[in-house]
Amino acid sequence: MRSKLFTFVFSILLTLPAWAQKEVYDIIPQPQTISIDAKGRMLDISEATPIQERQDPKIANAEGWRLTVDKQGITLEGSTDAGIFYARQALRQIMAGKPSQLPYAVVESAPRFAYRGMHLDICRHFFGKDVVKSYLDMMALHGMNTLHWHLTEDQGWRIEIKKWPRLTQIGAWRDRTVIGRNMGLYDRTMHGGYYTQKDIREIVDYAAQRHITIIPEIDMPGHMVAALTAYPELGCTGGPYEVWPDWGVSEDILCAGNPRVYQFLEDVLTEVMALFPSKIIHLGGDEAPKVRWKSCPRCQQKIRDEHLEGNASYPAEERLQGYMVRRMEQFLSQHGRVLMGWDEIMYCDVPKTSVIMNWRDSQGIDDPAQKGFDVVRTPNSTLYFDYYQIPSGEWTNTTLIGGYSPLDKVYNYEPVADSLTTEQKAHVLGVQANLWTEYIGSADLIEYQVLPRMAALAEVQWVSPGQKDYDHFMQRLPRLLGIYQEEGWHYCKYALRK
């Protein structure tokens, strides 16, 4: 009897470690499958442990990966270099726990969405190359493949355009910046900077090494005060203008009735396309008041020339923006590129080949997917990472934009509504979070605002809803936090409270 009991207990002790050691492979994003060796065999880990990387064309998803631990060592596989790269990131997390042994296992995963993005605004506050590269490193760790880089704004033009040199000579600098929320008080500090074309190429190459595509945004017709300051003739009034020291939306936008404006835009986009190999080019299209156009003789003449008739719900000036956007879409298309814009361009009669970035989820607008557009979800109510991540009663920094999007809200966001048809669901390319920098003036605060929410977003981007579990996510998060600490990245510790 005693012998049978001993045999039974011993058999449990043999099998329990293999079951328990599955947690070693519980990383972020959560893998699709973790298959532990039934015999409970273990691999001793040391600096001499062999690590192999190889391609396996049988892995269906181009970014899918497989990690195998067996007597041969550790093998990282993908059907492409990107898949192998993500397997490498998975191994980095696994090894962050500094295991002395790993159970034999096969771990596999593939992303839910092809577009997995983060946005970075470097216009309101400028940040140098090293900050952008660090941001790309954070994205790579979290399995993200697209940086939406916001390069032009009212408060500063940040990309060198050789044919229009005053854009950076003048438009990249403002002589003061408003304090707080447009209080009417200003500092007396010159602020600015820009990236040379050499800088851009260096950053694009750095991103490509991490399998990240950079989509540049050149906003139009609004958010152009910096450009108007450099070239006042591009505006309806002719100026004078100044690089805007305030936050918000300016009524001064490009003059849609001026032929020189279209030459300017084509020149800018020609140089942008030469720098960025991305298939998609973002042209903004948001928050463009038509106050100036309504009283501008050239804009009104353009409306008549193009027969842009309006009505009570859609004035002629709105149709004039549609004319400008469509004209630029055609220019991009002639060069093999695709237009992306904020969801306002949906109402500009753009072709269905355009990609819509859906940000106004709380304002009752149409769903682009239902209208037949490919769409990237980036709802301001949930995925604006410049919003607070701690409750209002405990805010210590009162100069952020003021929304509230804690870690669990990000984690539980679902970009594909059940109400969509199967065809409409296929239009949802992916999801990204945005970081606007009106109130973010340091690299430390960039890190703090996106971490650890970037980890929650990664699960939205990679993991199907049926596999997600917030409590389990929180159990897996400490290993990532350890990597943040090793990298010297700041993160919001309050967000980890339950």
C-alpha positions in Angstrom: 0.0 0.0 0.0 2.8 2.4 1.0 4.6 1.5 -2.2 1.6 2.4 -4.4 1.1 5.7 -2.6 4.7 6.6 -3.1 4.5 5.7 -6.8 1.3 7.9 -7.1 2.8 10.9 -5.4 6.1 10.6 -7.3 4.2 10.5 -10.6 2.5 13.8 -9.7 5.8 15.4 -8.8 7.1 14.4 -12.2 4.1 15.9 -14.1 3.5 19.0 -12.0 6.7 20.9 -13.0 5.8 20.6 -16.7 2.3 22.0 -16.1 3.5 24.7 -13.8 6.5 25.7 -16.0 4.0 26.7 -18.7 4.0 30.0 -17.0 7.6 30.5 -18.2 6.1 31.0 -21.7 3.3 33.3 -20.6 4.5 36.5 -22.3 2.9 39.6 -23.8 1.3 39.4 -26.3 -0.1 36.1 -25.1 1.0 33.3 -27.6 -1.8 31.4 -29.4 -0.5 28.0 -28.3 2.0 26.7 -25.7 2.6 23.0 -26.0 4.7 21.6 -23.1 6.6 18.4 -23.4 4.4 15.6 -21.8 7.5 13.9 -20.3 8.5 17.0 -18.4 12.0 17.2 -20.0 14.0 20.3 -19.3 16.8 22.2 -21.1 19.5 23.7 -19.0 20.1 27.4 -19.9 23.5 29.0 -20.0 25.4 31.3 -22.3 26.4 28.3 -24.3 22.8 27.2 -25.0 22.5 27.0 -28.8 20.0 29.4 -30.4 19.1 28.8 -34.0 17.0 31.0 -36.4 15.5 29.6 -39.6 12.7 30.2 -42.0 9.8 27.8 -42.3 7.5 28.5 -45.3 4.8 26.3 -43.7 4.1 29.1 -41.1 1.0 30.6 -42.8 1.1 34.2 -41.4 3.9 36.3 -42.7 4.5 37.7 -39.2 3.7 34.5 -37.3 6.4 32.7 -35.3 7.4 29.5 -33.6 9.8 29.0 -30.7 10.9 25.4 -29.9 12.9 24.3 -26.9 14.3 20.7 -27.1 17.5 18.8 -26.8 18.9 20.7 -29.7 18.6 24.0 -27.8 16.3 26.9 -28.8 15.0 27.4 -32.3 13.2 30.5 -33.6 11.2 30.2 -36.8 9.1 32.3 -39.1 8.1 32.2 -42.7 9.8 35.6 -43.0 12.4 37.6 -41.3 9.7 39.5 -39.5 8.3 36.3 -38.0 11.8 35.4 -36.8 12.2 38.9 -35.3 9.0 38.5 -33.3 10.1 35.1 -32.1 13.3 36.9 -30.9 11.2 39.4 -28.9 9.3 36.5 -27.3 12.6 34.9 -26.3 13.8 38.2 -24.9 10.8 38.2 -22.5 11.2 34.6 -21.6 14.8 35.1 -20.7 14.0 38.2 -18.7 13.0 35.9 -15.9 16.6 34.6 -15.9 15.5 30.9 -15.9 18.2 28.3 -15.2 16.0 25.7 -17.1 13.3 25.8 -19.7 10.8 23.0 -20.2 10.8 21.4 -23.7 8.0 23.2 -25.5 6.7 24.5 -28.8 5.3 28.1 -28.5 3.5 29.6 -31.5 1.7 32.8 -32.3 0.5 35.1 -35.1 -0.9 38.6 -35.0 -4.7 39.2 -35.2 -4.2 42.4 -37.2 -1.8 43.3 -40.0 -1.7 47.0 -39.0 -0.4 47.4 -35.4 0.5 51.0 -34.9 1.6 53.7 -32.6 1.5 57.4 -33.4 4.0 60.1 -32.3 3.5 63.8 -32.6 6.9 65.7 -32.6 5.4 69.0 -33.7 4.0 70.5 -30.6 7.2 69.6 -28.8 10.2 68.6 -30.9 12.3 65.5 -30.0 15.6 64.4 -31.5 16.5 61.2 -33.3 17.4 59.3 -30.2 14.0 59.8 -28.7 12.3 58.5 -31.9 14.6 55.5 -32.0 13.8 54.7 -28.4 10.1 54.9 -29.3 10.7 52.4 -32.1 12.5 50.1 -29.7 9.5 50.2 -27.4 7.2 49.4 -30.3 9.4 46.5 -31.5 9.4 44.9 -28.0 5.6 44.9 -28.1 5.3 43.4 -31.6 4.1 46.6 -33.3 4.9 47.2 -37.0 3.7 50.8 -37.9 4.8 54.2 -36.7 2.4 57.0 -37.7 4.8 60.0 -37.6 3.1 63.4 -37.3 5.6 65.8 -38.9 3.8 69.1 -39.6 1.6 71.3 -37.5 0.6 74.9 -36.6 3.3 74.9 -33.9 6.2 73.6 -36.0 7.3 72.1 -39.3 9.7 69.2 -38.7 10.8 67.8 -42.0 13.4 69.3 -44.4 11.9 70.1 -47.8 14.8 71.2 -50.1 12.6 72.9 -52.6 10.9 75.0 -49.9 13.7 75.7 -47.5 11.9 78.3 -45.4 9.6 75.6 -44.0 12.4 74.6 -41.6 14.4 77.9 -41.6 11.4 79.7 -40.3 8.5 77.3 -39.8 10.4 75.0 -37.5 10.8 77.6 -34.7 8.4 79.4 -32.4 9.6 82.2 -30.2 7.3 81.3 -27.2 4.9 78.7 -26.0 1.6 79.1 -24.1 1.7 78.0 -20.5 -1.0 75.5 -19.4 -4.3 75.4 -21.2 -4.1 78.5 -23.3 -4.1 80.7 -20.2 -2.8 83.7 -22.1 0.6 83.4 -20.4 3.7 82.4 -22.3 7.2 81.4 -21.7 10.0 83.4 -23.4 11.8 80.4 -24.8 12.5 79.7 -28.4 11.4 76.2 -29.2 11.9 74.1 -32.3 14.0 71.8 -34.4 13.6 69.6 -37.4 14.9 66.5 -39.1 17.2 66.8 -42.1 16.5 64.4 -44.9 19.6 62.5 -43.8 18.1 62.2 -40.3 14.8 60.9 -41.9 16.6 58.2 -43.9 18.6 57.1 -40.8 15.3 56.8 -38.7 13.5 55.0 -41.6 16.4 52.5 -41.8 16.4 52.0 -38.0 12.7 51.3 -38.1 13.1 48.9 -41.1 15.6 46.9 -39.1 12.9 46.4 -36.5 10.3 45.5 -39.2 8.5 48.8 -38.6 7.0 50.9 -41.4 6.9 54.6 -40.9 3.8 56.4 -42.3 4.5 60.1 -42.5 1.7 62.6 -42.0 1.7 66.0 -43.8 -1.5 67.5 -42.6 -3.6 69.6 -45.1 -5.4 71.9 -45.5 -5.5 72.8 -41.8 -2.8 72.6 -39.2 -0.5 74.6 -41.6 0.2 77.8 -39.7 4.0 77.0 -39.6 4.0 76.6 -43.3 2.0 79.9 -43.8 4.5 81.7 -41.6 7.3 80.6 -43.9 5.3 81.3 -47.1 2.5 83.7 -46.3 1.3 83.7 -50.0 -0.1 80.2 -49.4 -2.8 81.6 -47.1 -6.1 83.3 -47.9 -5.2 86.6 -46.2 -1.4 86.7 -47.0 -0.6 87.1 -43.4 1.3 88.2 -41.4 1.4 84.8 -39.6 3.6 83.4 -36.8 4.4 79.9 -35.9 1.6 79.3 -33.5 2.5 79.5 -29.8 -1.0 78.3 -28.7 -2.8 74.9 -28.7 -6.0 74.2 -30.5 -7.3 74.7 -34.0 -6.4 77.8 -36.1 -8.7 79.4 -38.6 -5.8 80.0 -40.9 -5.4 77.2 -43.4 -4.1 76.8 -46.9 -5.9 78.7 -49.6 -7.7 76.2 -51.8 -8.2 78.7 -54.5 -4.5 79.5 -55.0 -2.8 77.4 -57.8 0.6 77.8 -56.0 -0.8 75.9 -53.1 -1.2 72.7 -55.2 2.3 73.1 -56.6 3.6 73.4 -53.0 1.7 70.3 -51.9 3.0 68.2 -54.8 6.6 69.4 -54.3 6.4 68.5 -50.6 4.8 65.1 -51.2 7.4 64.3 -54.0 10.2 64.8 -51.4 8.3 62.9 -48.7 7.7 59.9 -51.0 11.4 59.8 -51.8 12.2 59.5 -48.1 9.5 57.1 -47.0 9.0 53.8 -48.8 5.6 53.3 -47.1 2.8 52.4 -49.4 0.5 54.7 -47.3 1.0 58.5 -47.0 -1.1 60.3 -44.4 -2.6 63.6 -45.4 -4.4 64.5 -42.3 -7.6 66.3 -43.4 -8.9 67.0 -39.9 -10.0 70.1 -38.1 -9.9 72.6 -41.0 -12.3 75.5 -40.3 -13.6 77.2 -43.4 -13.9 80.7 -42.0 -11.2 82.1 -44.4 -12.5 80.2 -47.4 -16.0 81.7 -47.0 -14.6 85.3 -47.5 -11.7 84.5 -49.8 -12.3 85.6 -53.5 -10.0 82.9 -54.9 -11.6 80.1 -52.9 -15.1 81.2 -53.9 -14.0 81.4 -57.5 -12.6 77.9 -57.3 -15.9 76.7 -55.9 -17.6 78.2 -59.0 -15.0 76.9 -61.4 -15.3 73.3 -60.1 -19.1 73.5 -59.8 -18.9 72.6 -56.1 -22.5 73.1 -55.0 -23.3 72.9 -51.4 -26.4 72.4 -49.3 -27.5 73.1 -45.7 -25.8 70.0 -44.3 -22.7 70.1 -46.5 -21.7 73.6 -47.6 -19.7 74.3 -50.7 -16.6 75.1 -48.7 -16.6 71.5 -47.4 -16.9 70.3 -50.9 -13.9 72.5 -51.7 -11.8 70.5 -49.2 -13.0 67.4 -50.9 -11.7 68.7 -54.2 -8.2 69.4 -52.6 -8.1 66.0 -50.9 -9.1 64.1 -54.1 -6.6 66.0 -56.1 -3.8 65.0 -53.7 -5.1 61.4 -53.7 -4.8 61.3 -57.4 -1.2 62.6 -57.2 -0.3 59.9 -54.7 -2.0 57.2 -56.8 0.0 58.2 -59.8 3.1 57.5 -57.8 1.8 54.1 -56.5 0.9 55.4 -53.1 -2.3 55.2 -51.1 -4.0 58.1 -49.2 -4.7 57.8 -45.5 -6.5 60.5 -43.6 -8.5 61.2 -40.5 -12.1 60.2 -40.6 -13.1 63.7 -41.8 -12.0 62.8 -45.3 -14.8 60.2 -45.5 -17.0 63.1 -46.4 -14.7 64.4 -49.1 -15.8 62.0 -51.8 -12.5 60.2 -51.7 -12.2 56.8 -53.5 -12.8 53.6 -51.5 -9.1 52.8 -52.0 -8.3 55.5 -49.3 -7.7 54.3 -45.8 -9.6 56.0 -43.0 -8.1 56.6 -39.5 -11.1 56.5 -37.3 -10.6 58.8 -34.2 -14.0 60.4 -33.5 -15.6 57.3 -32.0 -17.5 59.3 -29.4 -19.0 61.9 -31.8 -21.6 59.7 -33.6 -19.9 59.6 -37.0 -20.4 56.9 -39.6 -18.3 53.8 -39.3 -15.9 53.8 -42.2 -16.0 50.0 -42.4 -19.7 50.1 -43.0 -19.2 52.6 -45.8 -16.7 50.3 -47.5 -13.4 51.9 -46.5 -10.4 50.1 -45.0 -10.1 51.6 -41.5 -7.6 51.8 -38.7 -9.2 52.3 -35.3 -7.7 54.9 -33.1 -10.5 56.1 -30.8 -9.8 59.2 -28.9 -11.9 58.0 -25.9 -9.7 55.0 -25.4 -6.4 55.1 -27.4 -5.2 58.7 -26.9 -2.2 58.0 -24.7 -1.8 61.6 -23.8 -5.0 61.2 -21.8 -4.6 60.4 -18.1 -4.2 56.8 -16.9 -5.0 57.5 -13.2 -8.3 58.6 -11.7 -9.0 62.4 -11.6 -9.0 62.5 -7.9 -5.3 61.6 -7.9 -4.0 63.6 -10.8 -0.7 65.3 -9.9 -0.1 66.7 -13.4 -2.9 68.9 -14.5 -1.6 69.9 -17.8 -2.5 66.8 -19.9 -5.4 67.0 -22.3 -7.8 65.7 -19.6 -9.4 62.5 -20.9 -9.1 59.3 -18.8 -8.1 56.0 -20.3 -6.7 53.5 -17.7 -4.9 50.3 -18.5 -7.9 48.0 -18.2 -9.9 50.3 -20.6 -7.2 50.0 -23.2 -6.9 46.2 -22.7 -10.7 45.7 -23.1 -11.1 47.8 -26.3 -12.5 45.8 -29.2 -12.0 47.3 -32.6 -14.3 45.0 -34.5 -18.0 45.5 -33.6 -20.3 42.4 -33.6 -22.8 44.5 -35.6 -20.5 44.5 -38.6 -21.0 42.0 -41.4 -18.3 39.6 -42.3 -17.4 41.8 -45.3 -17.3 44.9 -43.2 -15.2 43.3 -40.5 -12.5 42.5 -43.1 -12.1 46.3 -43.7 -10.7 46.7 -40.1 -7.0 46.6 -40.9 -5.9 47.2 -37.3 -5.6 49.5 -34.4 -3.2 52.1 -33.1 -2.8 54.5 -30.1 -1.9 58.2 -30.5 0.4 60.4 -28.5 -0.1 64.1 -28.9 2.5 66.3 -27.2 0.9 69.6 -26.4 1.6 69.0 -22.8 4.4 66.5 -23.1 7.8 68.2 -23.2 10.2 65.5 -22.2 11.3 62.0 -23.3 10.6 60.7 -19.7 7.0 61.8 -20.0 6.6 60.2 -23.4 7.7 56.9 -21.9 5.5 57.3 -18.8 2.4 58.0 -21.0 2.7 55.0 -23.3 4.0 52.4 -20.8 2.5 50.1 -19.7 -0.5 50.9 -21.9 1.5 49.9 -24.9 1.5 46.3 -23.5 -2.3 46.4 -23.2 -2.6 47.6 -26.8 -0.2 44.9 -28.0 -2.7 42.3 -26.7 -5.5 44.0 -28.6 -3.4 43.9 -31.7 -2.3 40.3 -31.4 -4.8 38.3 -29.4 -8.3 37.3 -30.3 -11.1 38.4 -27.9 -11.8 34.9 -26.8 -8.2 34.4 -25.5 -7.9 37.7 -23.7 -8.0 37.8 -19.9 -7.1 41.0 -18.0 -6.2 39.3 -14.7 -3.9 36.9 -16.6 -2.4 39.9 -18.4 -1.6 41.5 -15.1 0.1 38.3 -14.0 2.3 38.3 -17.1 3.1 42.0 -17.0 6.0 42.0 -14.4 8.4 40.4 -16.8 7.9 43.2 -19.3 8.3 45.8 -16.5 11.6 44.2 -15.8 12.7 44.9 -19.4 11.4 48.5 -19.0 13.6 48.9 -16.0 16.7 47.4 -17.7 16.2 49.8 -20.6 15.8 52.8 -18.2 12.2 53.5 -19.5 9.8 55.3 -17.2 6.4 53.8 -16.8 3.2 54.6 -14.8 3.4 52.5 -11.7 0.0 53.7 -10.5 -1.6 51.9 -13.5 -0.6 48.6 -12.0 -2.8 49.0 -8.9 -6.0 47.0 -8.7 
